[in-house]
Amino acid sequence: MYKKVLFIPVLIFLLVSCKDKSENNIVTDSTNANVAATSGDPLPSWNDGTLKKDIIAYVEKVTKEGSPDFIPVENRIATFDNDGTLWAEKPYVQELFAFYRVKKMVEANPALAQKQPFKAVVEKDKAFFEKGGDKALIELVAATHTGMTEDEFETDAKDFFANTKFPGKNVPLKQIRYQPQLELLNYLRANGFKTFIVTGGTVELVRAISADFYGIPKEQVVGTSFKYKFDDAKNIVQREPALGHFNDKEGKPVGIQLHIGQRPVFACGNEGGAGDLAMLRYSQGNKYPSFQLIVNHNDSIREYSYQEKDNLSLNTAAKYKYHVVSIKDDWKKVFTDK
């Protein structure tokens, strides 16, 4: 989840440590797909327990014709955060992309290395960003994410995803996806749910890989966006270096209303910065039975272990009876094999 203002704090950390697919596509590794097919278990990478039973029971009751809890197919909307919910977020992939873009832009135009904010990135100048604050970092994001056509951006994004290894784990970015969550997406879709990504990351970057990584078409991605203008002379839409919508915290229900037009009945986020709580709360106001899920990062061996200092997400989950995923206890397997 994008719990910080346009990933600013982790950018500082990094400075120091530095074919279309349809909604019905199955995105999972073949081993677990075979397990599910032969065992009849739709969630083979989830440990048998209360949470897994609750998920299956919810799906069964809301999709059973004649059930008092039945939800019409057109209202089966499921929204998932991305960072820390569908893939790992330490560090954020979007930050890695920003640095990838700086490197590429400086290689193409070496003079940029003497111009801020590129100079600070090249020299790993933490003080520049601390002094400049949000303004300096948003300037960096704007400089690396705008000024090109959408086709050019998507080409760059796909190259980045194809050739970047995730720091600390040294695996392709596709292998930081959570296998249990891919199974959950597939299970929901098999039961008539329409799945959306609702992320604090920029919508253009996530759209570049949403179909390939998650089986979610780009039109079902809601995210932080820049302002756009139409260039009639070139007949293109141009992205401008100014934020249009910041899709985090209270911005997520707004983004959902703007792009989807109805409350989700199933909403999943993660603990770590309270960025998904508004989306889960919004889901709970549905007229149909709803299900809220929060991923708790408590497995320092297989993934990471980190919590909010004020424990707001888990306290809120307890208050409103959201379901909490313990990565340590609820997932047999964390990451995909390929």
C-alpha positions as CSV (number, residue, x, y, z in Angstrom):
1,M,0.0,0.0,0.0
2,Y,1.2,3.5,-0.6
3,K,1.1,4.7,3.0
4,K,3.4,7.6,2.6
5,V,3.0,10.7,0.5
6,L,4.1,9.5,-2.9
7,F,6.6,7.1,-1.4
8,I,8.8,9.9,-0.1
9,P,10.3,8.4,3.1
10,V,11.5,5.3,1.4
11,L,13.0,7.2,-1.5
12,I,15.3,8.8,1.2
13,F,16.0,5.4,2.5
14,L,17.0,4.2,-1.0
15,L,19.3,7.1,-1.5
16,V,21.3,6.0,1.4
17,S,21.1,2.2,0.9
18,C,20.9,2.1,-2.5
19,K,0.1,-9.4,-24.9
20,D,-3.2,-8.5,-23.3
21,K,-4.9,-10.9,-21.0
22,S,-8.5,-11.0,-19.9
23,E,-10.0,-10.7,-16.4
24,N,-10.5,-14.5,-16.5
25,N,-6.8,-15.3,-17.0
26,I,-5.2,-17.5,-14.3
27,V,-2.1,-16.2,-12.8
28,T,-0.4,-18.7,-10.6
29,D,2.5,-21.2,-10.8
30,S,1.8,-24.5,-12.4
31,T,2.6,-26.6,-9.3
32,N,0.0,-24.9,-7.1
33,A,-2.5,-24.9,-10.1
34,N,-2.1,-28.6,-10.3
35,V,-2.6,-29.0,-6.5
36,A,-5.8,-27.0,-6.7
37,A,-7.1,-29.0,-9.6
38,T,-6.5,-32.4,-8.1
39,S,-7.4,-31.6,-4.5
40,G,-10.4,-29.3,-5.1
41,D,-8.8,-26.8,-2.8
42,P,-9.1,-23.3,-4.3
43,L,-6.5,-21.9,-1.9
44,P,-3.7,-24.5,-1.7
45,S,-1.0,-22.1,-0.4
46,W,-3.2,-21.1,2.5
47,N,-2.9,-23.1,5.7
48,D,-6.1,-24.8,6.8
49,G,-7.6,-22.7,9.6
50,T,-10.3,-20.2,10.6
51,L,-9.3,-17.5,8.1
52,K,-9.2,-19.8,5.1
53,K,-12.6,-21.3,6.1
54,D,-14.1,-17.8,6.6
55,I,-13.0,-16.7,3.1
56,I,-14.5,-19.8,1.5
57,A,-17.6,-19.7,3.5
58,Y,-18.1,-16.0,2.6
59,V,-17.7,-16.7,-1.1
60,E,-20.0,-19.7,-1.0
61,K,-22.8,-17.9,0.8
62,V,-22.8,-14.8,-1.4
63,T,-22.7,-16.7,-4.6
64,K,-25.4,-19.3,-3.8
65,E,-28.7,-18.7,-5.7
66,G,-31.6,-18.3,-3.2
67,S,-29.3,-17.5,-0.3
68,P,-30.4,-14.5,1.8
69,D,-26.8,-13.3,1.4
70,F,-26.7,-13.7,-2.4
71,I,-24.9,-10.9,-4.2
72,P,-25.7,-10.3,-7.9
73,V,-22.8,-10.8,-10.2
74,E,-22.7,-7.1,-11.2
75,N,-22.2,-6.2,-7.5
76,R,-19.4,-8.6,-6.8
77,I,-16.6,-6.0,-6.8
78,A,-13.3,-6.9,-5.1
79,T,-10.5,-4.3,-4.6
80,F,-6.9,-5.1,-3.7
81,D,-4.1,-2.8,-2.7
82,N,-0.9,-3.7,-4.4
83,D,2.2,-2.8,-2.4
84,G,2.5,-5.1,0.6
85,T,-0.8,-6.8,-0.4
86,L,-0.2,-8.4,-3.8
87,W,3.6,-8.1,-3.8
88,A,6.4,-7.2,-1.4
89,E,7.0,-3.5,-0.6
90,K,10.4,-3.4,1.0
91,P,11.5,-1.4,-1.0
92,Y,8.7,-0.1,-3.1
93,V,8.9,-1.1,-6.7
94,Q,7.9,2.4,-7.8
95,E,11.0,3.8,-6.1
96,L,13.2,1.4,-7.9
97,F,11.5,2.5,-11.2
98,A,12.2,6.2,-10.3
99,F,15.9,5.4,-9.9
100,Y,15.9,3.3,-13.0
101,R,14.5,6.3,-14.9
102,V,17.1,8.7,-13.4
103,K,19.9,6.4,-14.5
104,K,18.5,6.1,-18.1
105,M,17.9,9.8,-18.4
106,V,21.4,10.7,-17.2
107,E,22.9,8.2,-19.6
108,A,21.0,9.9,-22.5
109,N,21.8,13.4,-21.2
110,P,24.9,13.5,-18.9
111,A,24.3,17.2,-18.2
112,L,21.3,16.1,-16.0
113,A,23.8,14.7,-13.5
114,Q,24.6,18.3,-12.6
115,K,21.0,19.4,-12.3
116,Q,18.7,18.8,-9.4
117,P,17.0,16.6,-8.4
118,F,19.0,14.2,-10.6
119,K,22.3,15.3,-9.1
120,A,21.1,14.4,-5.6
121,V,20.1,10.9,-6.8
122,V,23.4,10.3,-8.6
123,E,25.4,11.5,-5.6
124,K,23.1,9.8,-3.1
125,D,22.6,13.1,-1.4
126,K,20.2,12.5,1.4
127,A,20.5,16.0,2.7
128,F,19.1,17.5,-0.5
129,F,15.8,15.6,-0.1
130,E,15.6,16.2,3.6
131,K,16.0,19.9,3.1
132,G,13.8,20.1,0.1
133,G,11.1,17.9,1.6
134,D,8.0,16.8,-0.3
135,K,8.6,19.4,-3.0
136,A,12.0,18.1,-4.0
137,L,10.8,14.5,-4.0
138,I,7.6,15.2,-5.9
139,E,9.8,17.1,-8.4
140,L,11.9,13.9,-8.9
141,V,8.8,11.8,-9.4
142,A,7.4,14.3,-11.9
143,A,10.7,14.5,-13.8
144,T,11.0,10.7,-14.1
145,H,7.4,9.8,-14.8
146,T,6.3,12.6,-17.3
147,G,7.6,14.2,-20.4
148,M,7.1,11.2,-22.7
149,T,4.2,9.6,-24.5
150,E,2.2,6.8,-22.9
151,D,3.6,4.3,-25.3
152,E,7.1,5.4,-24.5
153,F,6.4,5.2,-20.8
154,E,4.9,1.7,-21.1
155,T,7.9,0.5,-23.1
156,D,10.2,1.8,-20.4
157,A,8.1,0.2,-17.6
158,K,8.1,-3.2,-19.3
159,D,11.9,-3.1,-19.8
160,F,12.3,-2.2,-16.2
161,F,10.1,-5.1,-15.0
162,A,11.8,-7.5,-17.3
163,N,15.4,-6.7,-16.3
164,T,15.2,-5.6,-12.6
165,K,16.0,-7.8,-9.6
166,F,14.4,-7.1,-6.3
167,P,17.0,-5.8,-3.7
168,G,17.7,-8.2,-0.8
169,K,16.2,-11.2,-2.5
170,N,17.9,-11.0,-5.9
171,V,14.9,-12.4,-7.8
172,P,12.9,-11.0,-10.8
173,L,10.1,-8.6,-9.8
174,K,7.5,-11.2,-10.8
175,Q,8.8,-13.4,-8.0
176,I,7.9,-11.0,-5.3
177,R,4.2,-11.6,-5.9
178,Y,2.4,-13.4,-3.1
179,Q,1.3,-16.9,-4.2
180,P,-1.7,-17.1,-1.8
181,Q,-3.0,-13.8,-3.1
182,L,-2.8,-14.9,-6.7
183,E,-4.9,-17.9,-5.7
184,L,-7.4,-15.7,-3.9
185,L,-7.7,-13.5,-7.0
186,N,-8.4,-16.5,-9.1
187,Y,-10.8,-18.0,-6.6
188,L,-12.9,-14.8,-6.5
189,R,-12.9,-14.5,-10.3
190,A,-14.0,-18.1,-10.7
191,N,-17.0,-17.1,-8.6
192,G,-18.1,-14.1,-10.5
193,F,-16.1,-11.4,-8.7
194,K,-14.6,-8.6,-10.8
195,T,-11.1,-7.8,-9.3
196,F,-9.6,-4.3,-9.2
197,I,-6.2,-3.1,-8.0
198,V,-6.6,0.1,-5.9
199,T,-3.1,1.4,-5.3
200,G,-1.3,4.4,-4.0
201,G,1.3,3.8,-6.8
202,T,1.0,5.6,-10.1
203,V,-1.7,4.1,-12.2
204,E,0.4,4.1,-15.3
205,L,3.2,1.9,-13.8
206,V,0.9,-0.7,-12.4
207,R,-1.2,-0.8,-15.6
208,A,1.9,-1.8,-17.5
209,I,2.0,-5.2,-15.7
210,S,-1.4,-5.7,-14.1
211,A,-2.6,-8.2,-16.8
212,D,0.6,-10.2,-16.9
213,F,1.3,-10.2,-13.1
214,Y,-2.3,-10.5,-11.8
215,G,-4.7,-11.2,-14.7
216,I,-6.3,-7.8,-14.1
217,P,-6.7,-5.7,-17.2
218,K,-5.4,-2.1,-17.1
219,E,-8.8,-0.6,-17.1
220,Q,-9.3,-2.2,-13.7
221,V,-6.4,-0.4,-12.0
222,V,-7.1,2.6,-9.9
223,G,-4.1,4.6,-8.7
224,T,-2.3,7.9,-8.1
225,S,-2.5,9.9,-11.3
226,F,-0.9,12.9,-12.9
227,K,-2.9,15.6,-14.8
228,Y,-3.3,15.1,-18.5
229,K,-3.9,17.3,-21.5
230,F,-4.7,16.5,-25.1
231,D,-2.3,17.7,-27.7
232,D,-4.4,18.1,-30.9
233,A,-1.4,18.7,-33.2
234,K,0.2,15.4,-32.2
235,N,-3.1,13.6,-31.5
236,I,-1.8,12.3,-28.2
237,V,-2.6,12.6,-24.5
238,Q,0.3,14.3,-22.6
239,R,1.0,13.6,-19.0
240,E,1.8,16.8,-17.1
241,P,4.2,17.1,-14.1
242,A,1.5,17.8,-11.6
243,L,-0.6,15.4,-9.5
244,G,-4.2,14.9,-10.4
245,H,-5.3,12.4,-7.7
246,F,-3.4,11.0,-4.8
247,N,-4.9,7.5,-4.3
248,D,-4.0,6.7,-0.7
249,K,-5.8,6.7,2.6
250,E,-9.0,8.8,2.2
251,G,-8.2,9.1,-1.5
252,K,-8.9,5.5,-2.1
253,P,-12.7,5.6,-1.6
254,V,-12.7,8.7,-3.8
255,G,-10.7,6.9,-6.5
256,I,-13.0,3.9,-6.3
257,Q,-16.1,6.1,-6.7
258,L,-14.5,7.9,-9.6
259,H,-13.4,4.9,-11.5
260,I,-15.6,2.0,-10.4
261,G,-18.8,3.8,-9.2
262,Q,-19.8,1.4,-6.5
263,R,-18.5,0.1,-3.1
264,P,-16.5,-3.1,-3.2
265,V,-18.0,-6.0,-1.3
266,F,-14.5,-7.5,-0.8
267,A,-11.6,-5.3,0.1
268,C,-8.0,-6.3,0.9
269,G,-5.1,-4.2,2.1
270,N,-2.2,-4.5,4.4
271,E,-0.8,-3.3,7.7
272,G,2.2,-1.0,7.7
273,G,1.1,2.6,7.2
274,A,-2.7,2.7,7.5
275,G,-3.1,3.6,3.8
276,D,-5.9,1.0,3.2
277,L,-8.1,1.6,6.2
278,A,-10.4,4.0,4.4
279,M,-11.0,1.6,1.6
280,L,-11.8,-1.2,4.0
281,R,-14.2,1.0,6.0
282,Y,-15.8,2.1,2.7
283,S,-16.3,-1.5,1.8
284,Q,-18.0,-2.3,5.1
285,G,-20.7,0.3,4.4
286,N,-22.0,-1.9,1.5
287,K,-25.6,-2.9,1.5
288,Y,-24.5,-6.5,0.7
289,P,-22.5,-8.7,3.0
290,S,-18.9,-7.6,2.8
291,F,-15.5,-9.0,3.7
292,Q,-12.4,-7.0,4.7
293,L,-8.9,-8.5,4.8
294,I,-5.6,-7.0,6.2
295,V,-2.2,-8.6,5.5
296,N,0.0,-8.5,8.6
297,H,3.7,-8.6,7.8
298,N,5.0,-10.7,10.7
299,D,7.2,-13.3,9.0
300,S,10.8,-12.1,9.2
301,I,12.1,-15.4,7.8
302,R,10.1,-15.8,4.6
303,E,9.2,-12.2,4.0
304,Y,9.6,-9.2,6.4
305,S,8.5,-8.2,9.8
306,Y,7.3,-4.6,10.4
307,Q,4.4,-2.9,12.1
308,E,3.0,0.6,12.6
309,K,4.3,2.3,15.7
310,D,0.7,3.1,16.7
311,N,-0.6,-0.3,15.6
312,L,-3.5,1.6,14.0
313,S,-4.3,-0.9,11.2
314,L,-4.5,-3.9,13.5
315,N,-6.4,-1.9,16.2
316,T,-8.9,-0.8,13.6
317,A,-9.2,-4.4,12.3
318,A,-10.1,-5.5,15.8
319,K,-12.6,-2.7,16.3
320,Y,-14.5,-3.3,13.0
321,K,-13.9,-7.1,12.9
322,Y,-11.8,-7.1,9.8
323,H,-10.0,-10.4,9.0
324,V,-6.3,-10.4,9.5
325,V,-3.8,-12.5,7.5
326,S,-0.8,-13.6,9.5
327,I,1.8,-14.3,6.9
328,K,3.6,-16.4,9.4
329,D,0.6,-18.6,10.3
330,D,-1.9,-18.4,7.5
331,W,0.3,-18.8,4.4
332,K,2.1,-22.1,3.6
333,K,4.0,-20.4,0.9
334,V,4.7,-16.7,0.5
335,F,6.2,-16.0,-3.0
336,T,5.6,-17.4,-6.4
337,D,8.3,-19.6,-8.0
338,K,8.3,-17.8,-11.4
